[in-house]
Amino acid sequence: MLRVGSRTGMLLPAHTNSGGKALLAQLTDAELAALYPRGLPASRNRAVTDLASVRRKLEATRRRG
């Protein structure tokens, strides 16, 4: 099932959506750590909230291209 909705004007943390993950996947681990020195921002949805998990997801994104 695909759910579609308007997100016009909404600000979402980059690690919580596909477009943001694609952009974050271009960063090195050092750049990612510099971007999130205090960890990831809290999210209201089911997004991963620890940097190690996000790094694993970004590695999978890199492999898929």
Phi and psi in degrees as a GROMACS rama.xvg file:
@    title "Ramachandran Plot"
@    xaxis  label "Phi"
@    yaxis  label "Psi"
@TYPE xy
-113.815  123.692  LEU-2
-105.223  133.022  ARG-3
-126.876  136.82  VAL-4
-152.881  159.878  GLY-5
-78.3661  128.42  SER-6
-116.189  19.3026  ARG-7
-54.6905  125.212  THR-8
85.1235  -7.21672  GLY-9
-84.3927  142.327  MET-10
-108.08  122.276  LEU-11
-119.5  141.559  LEU-12
-59.5512  141.954  PRO-13
-58.5085  -34.1746  ALA-14
-76.7433  -1.02673  HIS-15
-103.332  -0.729374  THR-16
-141.859  159.002  ASN-17
-63.1643  -40.7723  SER-18
-64.4327  -41.6196  GLY-19
-65.4821  -40.2556  GLY-20
-64.3247  -37.4622  LYS-21
-61.8937  -40.0621  ALA-22
-70.5919  -43.5376  LEU-23
-64.704  -29.8677  LEU-24
-64.3137  -19.3277  ALA-25
-79.9977  -11.6662  GLN-26
-87.4742  152.719  LEU-27
-78.5763  168.278  THR-28
-61.1307  -36.9522  ASP-29
-65.987  -41.5005  ALA-30
-66.3967  -38.2373  GLU-31
-64.7458  -43.2619  LEU-32
-64.1082  -37.4343  ALA-33
-68.3675  -32.7395  ALA-34
-71.5145  -32.8462  LEU-35
-124.585  65.55  TYR-36
-65.6187  -24.5847  PRO-37
-107.258  14.7474  ARG-38
94.8242  -177.144  GLY-39
-83.1737  148.16  LEU-40
-68.7529  151.055  PRO-41
-65.2642  149.894  ALA-42
-132.717  146.743  SER-43
-82.2115  -18.2993  ARG-44
-93.8907  -163.75  ASN-45
-88.3301  25.8198  ARG-46
-66.7816  150.883  ALA-47
-65.7636  139.957  VAL-48
-117.509  3.87048  THR-49
-115.473  143.824  ASP-50
-63.163  -35.8927  LEU-51
-61.8232  -41.914  ALA-52
-66.4616  -39.5965  SER-53
-64.6253  -40.1179  VAL-54
-59.5275  -41.4598  ARG-55
-63.9109  -42.1726  ARG-56
-65.0223  -38.0434  LYS-57
-69.4284  -33.7331  LEU-58
-63.6536  -41.2114  GLU-59
-63.6187  -38.8066  ALA-60
-63.5171  -41.8741  THR-61
-62.3961  -42.7991  ARG-62
-62.5036  -37.0546  ARG-63
-76.3665  -17.3257  ARG-64
